[in-house]
Amino acid sequence: MYIDEAKTDSLLFLANQIKDLSTKINYVEGLLQYGRFIGWYYEFEGMHDKAVDAYFVLQKDAEKYNQEKFKYMAMNGIATCYIQTNQLEKAKNVLKSAISQQIIAKSNPLRISTFYNNLGIVYKRQNKNDSAFLMYDKSLQIKIEAKDSLAIANQKINMTALLVRLKRYDEAEKFINENLSFLKNKNRDADVWSNLNNLSGLKFAQGKYIESEKIIEKLLLLAKKLDSNQKLFESYNDLAEVQVKLEKYKSAIENFKKAAEYKEKIINLETNEKISELQEKYNADEREKENKLLSSQLENEKIKQWFTIIASVLFALLAIVIGFALRKNRKKNAQLANQNELITQQKDKLTELNIEKNNLISIVSHDLRSPFNAIGLWNKTLQENLNKSPMKVAEATEMIEKTVVYGQNLINNILDIEKIDINSHQVELQKTNLSELLKELIADFEPAANGKQIKINFEESSPNLSLLTDPILLRRAIENLISNALKFSHRESVVNVFLEEKSSDILIKVQDFGVGIAENEQPNLFSKYGKTSTQPTAGEATTGLGLSIVKRIADELGGKISFTTESGKGSEFVFSLKK
């Protein structure tokens, strides 16, 4: 009753009860059932690595106790996890092996039908539609012979989606209607959702977009009732696709956003599980240290009691031993203090990595998704106006090109950060004329500056100032600083670039009189994947990754990056290098 993704808590609770009771009476089949149910639980929760581990344990235990049926249950579970993680060849090998073994052993026909069904799913994902339909049909015939009504209905769900792909719409609709009639009043909302989802896909394939939209609205209500992030993601995404066809572009964009939010929740649920494991490990280590400390304190108390009894006889010896014990305690306390400091540092590092992970997910799921959505919508405009409006075609082509460049820049910046992090760039020091390097950079940015009527001034304290450094990395860093200064400066303003020699340092300063940076966003300005809410003054594209790259290059070259800023008045960034 509880093998349902909407009832995972109940499934876990009952599985653990089965395990506890079976352990008490040494009931082997009950323990094997626990392995089967816990594998399902991990599957429904999206923890496929744990599910596979559980199924391998179940298979090993089933072979140990000569329980054939549980062995094949485990093989089916392993194959299902491989399918869900897109390891299709592995899944195919497991399923073919299971089918051949079961046919020889003449085992449960319904289990063989399940293997055929899952093999059909593999072929479908490999776009081998005829092979997929053959496997589905074999599975269906076995279930019809067994007169298993619910299994037949579930099989038709899979066959329906394939029939739609094969454009056999009448057969698909017949299966859907039969299933919905069977499921009526059966309280199986997840199965009803799957059938309605197939029906909306059928109407979409037939070009009946209004009907498809109405069905998806019902799907959304069911997905909310089931509280399934996966089904909510699919429903909102399908609704957006239909609304694009209906030219409801504003609604489509909103629903694409909602779909992305639920997709992000699915990612975060998986990630938070890993973080919880780290936290639990940390707590266990803490408890172990506390126990060791308590044991040490009890031992010291015993020693003190013993020496109190013989104090009158061995006072001098007592003083020596107490001194030794105190020194030993001080040493232990120092070690504990060091260990606690190390744990604190590791915890802070985990927190920092978690923040970076969340920011990266945000960039990938939001910023990187945006150009793809925009390309899709502009491509639609391009298709609609190919023979109607040359101006619209030109505008769409220009916007697609700009969006592609933005997406490429975002990906390149992420790759730059990771390359620097893993030291994949070999620093090559050579004598570099800093004056010439800066003048070349400013010349490269002249067209962009002229576009906003911004004047770039260059001043140097000493002509032809040179330094032993890596010119490629240095140029990359200053490029980001000048680019940011232009993006966040107002039209008809000024950007100043200074090259100064100061005692043992050489300073490169980039100063603008633009929007500045809000005080609450300044502490994390150089953090990896950090991004401020400040927007460029002329709507230029920005990934927010440039300053992180600058910081890592400064570290690589043994320099420093600092800044002063005032919101609404501008900023000055100083890149300093040792002579």
Secondary structure, DSSP 8 states (H G I E B T S, - for coil): ---SGGGHHHHHHHHHHHHHHHHHHT-HHHHHHHHHHHHHHHHHTT-HHHHHHHHHHHHHHHHHTT-HHHHHHHHHHHHHHHHHTT-HHHHHHHHHHHHHHHHHHT--HHHHHHHHHHHHHHHHHTT-HHHHHHHHHHHHHHHHHHT-HHHHHHHHHHHHHHHHHTT-HHHHHHHHHHHHHHHTTS--HHHHHHHHHHHHHHHHHTT-HHHHHHHHHHHHHHHHHHT-HHHHHHHHHHHHHHHHHTT-HHHHHHHHHHHHHHHHHHHHHHHHHHHHHHHHHHHHHHHHHHHHHHHHHHHHHHHHHHHHHTTTTSHHHHHHHHHHHHHHHHHHHHHHHHHHHHHHHHHHHHHHHHHHHHHHHHIIIIITHHHHHHHHHHHHHHHHTTTT-HHHHHHHHHHHHHHHHHHHHHHHHHHHHHHHHTT-S----EEEEHHHHHHHHHHHHHHHHHHTT-EEEEEESSTT-EEEE-HHHHHHHHHHHHHHHHHTS-TT-EEEEEEEEETTEEEEEEEE-S----GGGSTTTTSTT---S---TT-----S-HHHHHHHHHHHTT-EEEEEEETTTEEEEEEEEE-
